[in-house]
Amino acid sequence: MYSHRNLKRYGQVVVRWSHRLAWKVDNEKILDLYALYMAPTHLEVGPADGHFLLRAPVPATPAGEEVSARLRQIHLMDLNPAPLDYCVPKLAEHGQVIPHEHDVLTTPWPLPDASVGSVAMFHVLHCVPGQTMRHKAAAFSEATRVLGDGGVFIGSTLLGVGDPRTNNNWIARRLQGAYNKPSRNMFHNSGDRLVDLRAMLDLHFARVDLTVMGSAGVWVAREPRR
């Protein structure tokens, strides 16, 4: 799915069509989270085609001045090499881009403790193998570990269609049914529930804002618990 060929049309097929027609995800609201919380030293887990990173405003200092690209670090982490190869040259003008070919569930992540100011993980966890959100706990514990004390963890994931708190239309139900088939190996979120997502976030962060947007749980988590 994440070949160079498919990444060239990812923005059209996934971000524009699937987000709007199936998952009912508001891309402008997602971009707002980057504008509010993206730090000069940032980790992007599962960058895909870099859609939001390329459109995010330049982080500012406490005094309101834009941070120079030469002072920024953008870490990209993905199990698949294609998104890393695709995004690194596109983001080169935005800062020092550091790719990490690594599985989100394999610990430790290839970053030191408290080394980044923000972590973004959008539409990754529903692709990660695991019967429930609790089986994906490593993603939360490692995000906590690599964040600085004032760091922010933002993200979203598509929850299973059986979750009564989500709002799935018929397109979302059909697509999730197809993508969760073992033969497709695309989604692994049949057992993912909002209540378990909340539990994982609360376990690792002292302040959590969690909302439902269509088929997705969207979060802003602050004050990592050590």
N, C-alpha and C positions, 0 to 999 in steps of 0.2 A: 504493500500500500504506500510506503514512504520511499518509493524510488524517485530518482531525479525527474523522470517523466511525469509521475503523478504529482510531485511537488509543484510543478509548473502550473498545474490547474487546481491545486489545493484551495487557493483563495476563492476561486469561483465556485467550485463544487461544494466545499465544506463550509468555509466562512460565510460566503454569501447565500448559498442555497440551503444547505442543511441547517445552519444556525437559524435562519429566518423561517423556513417552511416546516421543518421537522422539530427541532429542539426548542424553538422559540427563545433563543438566546439573543439578547440585545448587544450587538457588537460595540455600540457606542458606550454602553455602561461598562463593558469589560475594559475598553480603552481608558475610561475614566479612572479605573483602579490603577492602571499603570501610571497615569498622570499624577495621581495622588501619592502613590506609595513606592514607585520604582526608585531605588537608591543608586548612587554613582557606582557602587560595587554590587552587581546583581547576578543572580543565578536563574536561568530560564531552564526549567525541566520540560523536555519535550517541545522543542521550538517549532517543529513542523516547517513551514515556509517563512517563519519570522514575521508574520503579518502584523501582530500587535507591537512587537519590538521596533519594527521599522516605522511605525506610525506614532509611537509614544513620544510625548514632549521630552525635551532634554531635562534631566533632573536639575534642581536648583539648590544652591547653598541655603543655609538658614537666613542669610541676608537677601535672598531672592535672586541671586545671580546664577546664570546658567553655568553648569559644570563643564569645563572644557573636555573635549573628546579624549585628549591625551591623559586626563586624570580619571577616566572612567574604565571600569573593567566589566565586561559582559561574559559571564561563564555560560556555556551552553552544554547541557547534558542530555544524552539520548543513547539508548541501546543500539539504535540503527545509525550507521555512519552517514547515510545519504543526507538527512536533515542538517547534520553538522557541516558537511561539505557544501551544501547548498547555501546555508546561512552565513558562514564565516565571511566570504567576500562581500556579501550584501550589507553586512553590519560593520565593515571595516572602518567606515568613516564615523561611526558612532562611538568608538572607543576601542580599547584593546580587547579582542575577542579570543576567548580561551575555550576550545572545545574539549569535552570529556565524553568518550564513548563508554557508557556505563549504564547498567541496569538500575532503575530506580529502587528496586527491592533488595539490591545487594549492598550490604554494609561492610565498611563505611563508604560513603560517597568520597570521591577524590578531591575533597576540599578540606582545609583545616577547620578546627573549631572556631566559631564566631568570626568567620572570615568574610561574610557578605552582609549587606544591609537590607537586602530584600530577596525573596524567593518567589517565583511565579510557577504555578503548575496547573495550566489550563487544559482541560479535556485530555488528561493523561490517565487518571486512575481507573476510568471505565475500560481502558485497554489493557490493564495490568491483571495477570492471572491471580485468582483468589476467590474463594466462595463468598466471602463477605468483605466489608470494609475493614474488619478487624484483621483479616489475613493480609492486609496491605499496610500494616502498622509501620513498617520500616520507612515508608515514605514520609510519615509524619515525624518520627523520631529523628531522622537524619536532617530534615528541614529545620527542626529545632536546634540540632547540634551546630549546623553551619551558620546559623543566623547570629548576628551580634545582639546584645541585650536590647537595643532599641529597634531591632529588625522587625520586618513585617512579612508575613506569609500570605500571599493571595493566590486564589485559584478557583477552579470549578471542575465538576465532574458530572457526567450523566448518571442518574440513579436508575435503578431497575424499574421497569414499568409496573411492577407490583407494589411499589411504594405509594400509599394513598396520598402523600403530601405533594406529589409531583403532578404536573399537568401535561399529560401525554395525548397528543392527537393521534389520529389513525395512521398518519405517516410515521410518526415516532414509534408507535407500537409495531408496525410492520418492519421498519428498519432494524429496531432492536432485536426483534425475533430472528431476523435473517443474520445480523451481525454476531449474535450470540451462539450461533450454531458451531459446534466444535470443528466442523470441516472448514469454516471460514477463518477461525482464530483471529477475529478482529476485536470483539468486545468480550469482556468477562465481568459483567455488572448485574447479572440477573438477581443476585442476592444483596446488592448494595442498597442500603437504606439510609435515609436522612438521619435517623436517630443514631446509627452507628458512626456516621460521619461526624456528627456533633460530639459523640463520646470520644472519638480519636482526637479531635481538635481541642476539646476541653482538657484532655489528659496532658497535652503538651503545651498549651498556651493558656495564660491567665485571662486574656481578653479575646473573645471570639464574636464576630458578627457573621451569622450564617443565614442566608435567605434562599428561597427557591425561585428560580427563573425558568419557567417552562418545565423542561425535563431535567434541569440541572440544579445541583446545590452549588451555591457561590459563597465563598468565604473571604473574610479578612481576619487574620489571626495575629495578635500582638502579644508582647511580653512572654517570650519563650520560657518554659519552666526548665530549670537546670536540675 
